[in-house]
Amino acid sequence: MKKMNCLKILVMLGLVLLLMCLFNTNVNVVYAVDKVNQEYLDNLINILPDKVELDISEKQAMQEHIPTSSDRLVGNKKLKDKINLIFAQNNIDIIALKEQNIEIGAWITEDLKGEISLFVSSPSGDLSSYKTINIIYNNSNNHNLEEESKIINRIENNIPKYYLMIIDKNGNRNLDEFEVVENYYSEILNDSSIILNVTSRAGDSIPFATGYTGSMQVFKNDLFCGTIRVGNELFLDKIIIPENIEDKSEDYIEYSLPIVKKALSEFKDNEITLKAGYDDFNDTYKEKLLNSNIDNFYTVCIDGSAMGIVILEKEKTTETTETEVNIEDSNTNIKIETSTKIVPEDTKLVVESIKEGTIYNTLVKVLEDNTSKFVAFDISLINNNIKVQPNGKVKLSIPIPSGYDTSRLTVYRVDENETKTEYTVKVEDNYATFETDHFSTYVLAEKANIEDNTNEHIKDETPKTGSNDIVTIVCSVLSALSVAGIAIVKKF
C-alpha cells in the first residue's frame, strides 16, 4: 500500500513538473536546425514589442545607420543592441540562435521606423520573418508639426523637371545624384538648420542613364520632418562644349566622344558611339525628355544600341575671372601669351618644324620671289585631343635664328591654297613677336634686299614685251648717223 502511495506521489510530482515546464514563460526552448520552421521564426519575432525606445536623436539615428550592405547584420548598431537585449530579457539565447544560423537584422526605414528581420538558411530552404516597430527617440516629443509641414510643402512645390550633372574632361561627374538633389533643395530652402539626407538609390546610376529612384529625409534642428520621394525626375548628364568648337554636330561629337568613352570605361571593350538627336530607347522617359525644353540631346550607343542620353551644350559667355596663359613649345621655344578668355585652360601648344617634303616645297615656291631665307612651322593648339582656334588675338613669339637681319624680318601665314598673309613683327629679346587669331603654317622670313642685284631671289622687273623692237630702232638710228658721217667726211 505504501509502495502504491509512493508511486502516486511520484506520478503527481512528474505531472506538476511537466505543467511547470509547459506554462513557465521563462524557459527558453531552442530547436536544432532541422526543427526551425516558419512558425518558429514568427513566434520568435512576435516576442518583440511594437514600440522601442532609443537614447539617440532622430538625426543621429540616420547618421549612424548603414542603409545598404551585403552584410545582413549591418544596419543600426544601437537598434540591433536593443533587440538583442529584449531577446535576452525573454531568456532567448542569442548564441544558440547564431548556432542555428538564425541571423538578426535591425534597420531604420526611410520614415525612421525600425524594421527587424529574422533570417535562417536551412537545408529545406531560406526562411525569414519581419516586423516593423515604432522607435521613440530622445527628442521625439519636440516636434513642431506646423513648421515641418511648411518645409515639406515648399520642397514638394519646387520639384524640377530634371536635374543636370556635368561631365568633366576626364569623364567624371561633378557630383553624384545624391549631392545634386541635396544641393538643389538646400539652395531653395536657404536654411542652415535644415539637413537633407538622400538614400536608397535604385536603378541605373552609370553616366548617361536617365534616372533612378530614392528618398530624401528632411531634418530641422535634429528633428525628422518627413521623407520626400526623389528620382521620378530625370537625371541628365551634360558635357560643356568650348566656345571655340564650331557649331556643327560632327564637331560636337568629335569633341565629346573621348569624354563619353572615359565616363563609360567599364564598357571599354564595346563600341561606343554618339549620334545627334534623341533616340526613343525608353518610353518611360520619352514624354519627360520632350517636355524638358532641351533641344540639344545626343544619344549614347553601345554596340549600336541606344542606352542613354547626353546633352552637348555650348559654353556660355560669362564674366569669369580671367587668368594668364603662357605656353612654350620645348623643342622650338616658340611660345604664346594670352588669357583663359581667349584660350581654354589645359590647352597645349604643338609645333612641328617644316624642313622638307611637299609642304616645304610649296613654301619655297610661294616665297622665292621676295624672301632670302626662312624657317617654317606647323603651329596648332590642342584641347582635349582636338585642334582648336583661339577666341581672339594671341601673342605668338618665334625665336630669331642666328644670322638673320632683324630689320628685314616678317611673318607669313600660308594656307593650303597657297595664299599667304603677312604679319608685321616686333623684335623682343631675340624673338619675332606678332598677334594672330588663327593657327596653321607660319613662316619667319628675311625679306630679300631689292638693291642687291646678286640676290638670286630678286625678281627681274625689266619689261620683256617689245624689247627687240627698241633695239632695232636704236641700231637703225645709229646706222643712219654712221652713213651720214661717212658721206660728210667724203664730201670734205
SELOKE-504308 format. One record per residue (C-alpha): y negated, x, z negated. Coordinates in steps of 0.001 Angstrom, whole numbers, plus 500000, padded with zeros to 6 digits. Layout:
N
      y      x      z
      Y      X      Z
...
END
This chain:
492
      y      x      z
 500000 500000 500000
 497671 502851 499113
 498511 504526 502435
 497614 501305 504266
 494280 501077 502449
 493505 504734 503236
 494304 504109 506890
 491986 501083 506953
 489223 503128 505346
 489636 505896 507933
 489541 503399 510767
 486376 501796 509335
 484715 505218 508986
 485623 506038 512580
 484092 502784 513774
 480935 503453 511785
 480628 506945 513238
 481183 505585 516731
 478496 502945 516262
 476115 505565 514894
 476659 507702 517961
 476110 504760 520290
 472935 503499 518653
 471395 506758 517462
 468466 507401 519846
 468083 510934 518583
 471377 512031 520100
 470928 513792 523448
 473762 513341 525909
 473636 515768 528873
 476280 515340 531510
 477824 518047 533628
 476516 518465 537193
 479137 516229 538701
 478117 513467 536277
 474393 513453 537244
 473594 510418 539349
 470548 508379 540334
 470840 506103 537312
 470896 509118 535030
 467668 510535 536583
 465927 507134 536427
 466850 506676 532753
 465683 510206 532016
 462277 509813 533679
 461731 506414 532015
 461635 508214 528680
 458167 509450 529717
 455211 507260 528640
 452838 505579 531067
 449876 507497 529632
 449468 511177 528736
 446516 512941 527106
 445451 516444 528208
 442870 518517 526380
 441043 519643 529554
 438190 518213 531631
 438805 516372 534874
 437276 519133 536998
 439235 521788 535098
 442446 519917 535857
 441800 520191 539592
 440676 523819 539391
 443878 524833 537615
 446066 522770 539923
 448060 524217 542820
 448385 521278 545228
 450827 522799 547710
 453603 525308 547255
 457146 525989 548337
 457996 526293 544647
 458647 522768 543343
 457935 523867 539780
 454346 524806 540632
 451734 522157 540005
 449573 521811 536925
 450861 524009 534133
 449212 522040 531318
 450729 518791 532580
 454120 520448 533005
 453987 521802 529436
 453077 518346 528163
 456052 516751 529925
 458409 519393 528538
 457040 518707 525050
 457649 514954 525421
 461236 515585 526503
 461759 517953 523564
 460400 515348 521134
 463060 512994 522501
 465770 515621 521977
 466165 516313 525699
 467436 519844 526087
 465261 521416 528819
 467506 524446 529131
 470543 522197 529609
 468685 520300 532341
 467998 523551 534175
 471648 524488 533898
 472428 521223 535680
 469918 522160 538460
 467522 519404 537400
 464003 520512 538296
 460913 519002 536702
 457727 518777 538757
 454288 517829 537418
 451471 517318 539918
 447986 515874 539736
 447279 513415 542537
 444073 513010 544548
 442819 510352 542119
 443642 512633 539140
 446721 510705 538042
 449942 512513 537192
 452964 512469 539439
 456180 513507 537710
 459375 514219 539582
 462959 514960 538628
 464951 516546 541383
 468539 517711 541496
 470568 519279 544249
 474251 518432 543812
 477423 518611 545896
 477172 514886 546518
 473589 515150 547880
 469989 515592 546692
 468775 513095 544114
 465234 512512 542907
 463216 510215 540699
 459428 509863 540498
 456954 508366 538103
 453167 508086 538176
 451367 508238 534845
 447742 507859 533800
 446152 511017 532442
 443456 510816 529785
 441245 513919 529907
 438967 515130 527137
 435907 513792 528993
 437396 510605 530446
 435207 508364 528269
 431910 509817 529512
 431707 508213 532963
 428553 506665 534403
 430182 504314 536877
 426907 503176 538453
 425773 506728 539217
 429189 507694 540567
 429263 504642 542817
 425924 505655 544361
 427235 509144 545110
 430363 507822 546823
 428352 505264 548829
 425978 507963 550011
 428892 510029 551284
 430571 507081 552990
 427307 506117 554711
 426873 509609 556202
 430278 510273 557744
 429648 512195 561008
 431287 511546 564353
 432608 515085 564372
 432421 518463 562656
 431758 521692 564536
 433282 525096 563811
 432001 528221 565553
 434483 530703 567039
 433069 534238 566975
 433697 537045 569480
 436826 538107 567618
 438377 534644 567860
 437745 533777 564212
 436269 530573 562863
 433101 530997 560844
 434539 528505 558301
 437765 526603 557779
 437952 522820 557837
 437610 522518 554066
 434404 524563 553966
 432916 522692 556918
 433295 519333 555162
 432158 520615 551781
 429072 522298 553235
 428163 519245 555317
 428123 516842 552364
 426620 519404 549968
 423564 519580 552226
 423314 515783 552321
 423692 515318 548556
 421480 518326 547693
 422587 518254 544047
 423956 521406 542407
 425660 519348 539673
 427932 517723 542289
 431087 519659 543171
 433166 518802 546254
 436819 519778 546466
 438705 519198 549728
 442507 519367 549522
 445701 518007 551036
 445454 519224 554597
 447856 517579 557016
 448178 518090 560755
 447220 520954 563072
 444743 523463 561732
 445012 526021 564547
 441857 526537 566623
 441104 524004 569362
 443310 521277 567904
 441037 518306 567367
 441549 517380 563750
 443511 516984 560547
 443592 514635 557591
 442961 515303 553936
 440967 514183 550935
 437826 515252 549122
 437424 514910 545367
 433867 514450 544124
 432830 515686 540661
 429480 515415 538902
 428995 517324 535677
 432779 517876 535427
 433442 514120 535750
 435550 512704 538570
 433547 510293 540758
 436206 509408 543317
 438179 510514 546357
 436984 510281 549974
 439409 510439 552862
 438363 513036 555447
 439827 514104 558751
 439591 510811 560598
 436690 512524 562351
 437036 515223 564996
 437067 518890 564084
 435820 520626 567224
 435629 524360 567891
 432641 525757 569755
 432013 529090 571472
 428392 530124 571965
 427648 531371 575485
 424928 534099 575539
 421695 533301 577352
 422269 535994 579958
 425516 534402 581215
 424888 532334 584329
 425157 528556 584051
 428367 528308 586044
 431744 527089 584812
 433549 530131 586146
 431185 532461 584267
 431539 530422 581064
 435330 530609 581379
 435299 534338 582174
 433264 534990 579013
 435227 532632 576739
 438851 533150 577790
 439278 536504 575947
 437882 534839 572795
 440279 531907 573129
 443222 534292 573532
 442226 536156 570373
 441973 532877 568471
 445451 531892 569682
 447048 535283 569027
 450240 533589 567838
 450696 532448 571459
 450183 535946 572902
 453428 535694 574880
 452296 532462 576551
 449917 531933 579430
 446591 530679 578054
 444050 529194 580449
 440752 527309 580304
 439565 524639 582666
 436281 522790 582825
 436234 519188 581698
 438225 517019 579326
 441946 516613 579927
 443207 513401 578317
 446001 515110 576422
 445844 512898 573351
 444905 509214 573423
 444228 509298 569680
 441095 511381 570232
 440051 510105 573663
 437568 507459 572549
 436103 509690 569850
 435576 512536 572294
 433939 510318 574878
 431661 508776 572227
 430623 512082 570695
 427716 512609 573135
 429013 516056 574061
 429471 516795 577754
 430477 520462 577826
 434169 520081 576972
 436700 522596 578250
 440456 522071 577987
 442626 524785 576449
 446037 525001 578129
 449156 526869 577049
 451694 527437 579819
 449836 524856 581886
 449954 522099 579259
 446775 520879 577586
 446852 521496 573837
 443252 521140 572717
 439535 521113 573375
 436810 523746 573047
 433059 523306 573526
 431300 526035 575502
 427605 525745 574731
 424785 527953 575976
 422912 529786 573276
 419650 528025 572477
 416434 529978 572474
 415310 530113 568882
 412779 532085 566937
 415072 534631 565358
 414411 537957 563717
 414083 540493 566496
 415624 543907 565898
 415540 547088 567947
 418404 548002 570261
 418719 551688 571187
 421821 552685 573141
 422658 556059 574690
 425498 556996 577017
 427151 560102 575551
 428257 561501 578927
 424971 561327 580844
 422474 560953 577971
 420933 558011 579794
 419515 555600 577226
 417890 552201 576903
 415349 550905 574404
 414930 547166 573900
 415498 544436 571282
 418063 541779 570389
 415805 539232 572085
 416470 540969 575412
 419983 542364 574927
 422595 540806 572584
 423906 542772 569645
 427114 544763 570203
 426172 545398 573849
 427498 548645 575362
 425768 550863 577927
 428238 552033 580569
 427156 554757 583056
 429133 556360 585865
 427771 559283 587881
 427957 558858 591650
 428602 562214 593339
 430884 561378 596229
 432549 558549 598081
 431352 555591 600127
 428503 554624 597784
 427211 558203 597676
 427267 558465 601485
 425325 555207 601698
 422704 556575 599313
 422308 559738 601409
 421741 557584 604480
 419212 555338 602754
 417240 558166 601107
 417401 561053 603599
 414044 560348 605244
 411846 560749 602178
 413917 562465 599491
 414600 566137 598995
 417281 565693 596305
 418569 563055 593924
 421091 562125 591232
 422714 558672 591255
 424314 556463 588603
 426052 553107 588348
 424466 551628 585193
 425678 548411 583553
 425576 546512 580261
 428844 545211 578803
 429058 542487 576166
 432435 541086 575111
 434060 542877 578095
 431753 541063 580539
 428911 542589 582564
 425594 541055 581503
 421974 541388 582550
 419036 541741 580153
 416905 538729 579311
 413701 540611 580079
 412342 544121 580561
 414316 547096 579224
 413041 550674 578954
 415502 552938 580767
 415346 556738 580428
 417176 559196 582694
 417318 562948 581883
 415462 565091 584460
 417801 567687 585997
 416779 571329 585977
 414730 572419 588992
 413198 569012 589768
 409436 568811 590399
 408279 566267 587794
 405147 565495 589835
 407265 564103 592685
 409806 562040 590693
 410630 558442 591490
 413448 555987 590793
 415150 553666 593263
 417477 550778 592659
 419766 550454 595660
 421555 547147 596225
 424818 546547 598054
 422931 545541 601196
 421229 548996 601165
 417897 547532 600041
 416005 549901 597793
 413448 549006 595136
 411148 551768 593934
 410041 552183 590309
 407136 554262 589052
 408297 556664 586368
 406698 558414 583423
 407863 561781 582178
 408546 561780 578437
 410343 564653 576693
 412134 565688 579912
 413166 562079 580590
 412098 559949 583539
 411373 556552 581998
 410683 553188 583581
 411248 549472 582915
 413740 547182 584597
 415306 543767 584100
 418379 544354 586242
 421177 546914 586158
 423140 548240 589128
 422961 551532 591097
 419959 553706 590205
 418757 556950 591777
 416428 559511 590206
 414936 561304 593189
 412473 564068 594028
 410311 562889 596913
 410100 565148 599961
 406872 567177 600416
 405385 565867 603679
 403305 569049 604069
 406373 571249 604084
 407461 571369 607753
 410569 573330 606855
 411928 570431 604841
 414838 569068 606791
 414333 565610 605286
 410716 565248 606605
 410614 562680 609319
 409054 563779 612672
 406265 561270 613169
 405240 562676 616661
 405206 559823 619214
 408082 560100 621662
 407226 557387 624176
 405115 558671 627223
 405094 562345 626215
 406378 563585 629608
 403535 561804 631462
 400901 563516 629345
 402415 566958 630029
 402494 566217 633755
 398825 565197 633799
 397758 568287 631880
 399733 570515 634201
 398199 568827 637275
 394694 569339 635972
 395358 572988 635242
 396867 573456 638692
 393822 571866 640341
 391488 574090 638399
 393508 577153 639400
 393390 576261 643072
 389659 575636 642850
 389174 579009 641131
 391102 580858 643768
 389056 579180 646533
 385761 580129 644882
 386887 583740 644477
 387863 583979 648169
 384529 582451 649222
 382540 585050 647403
END
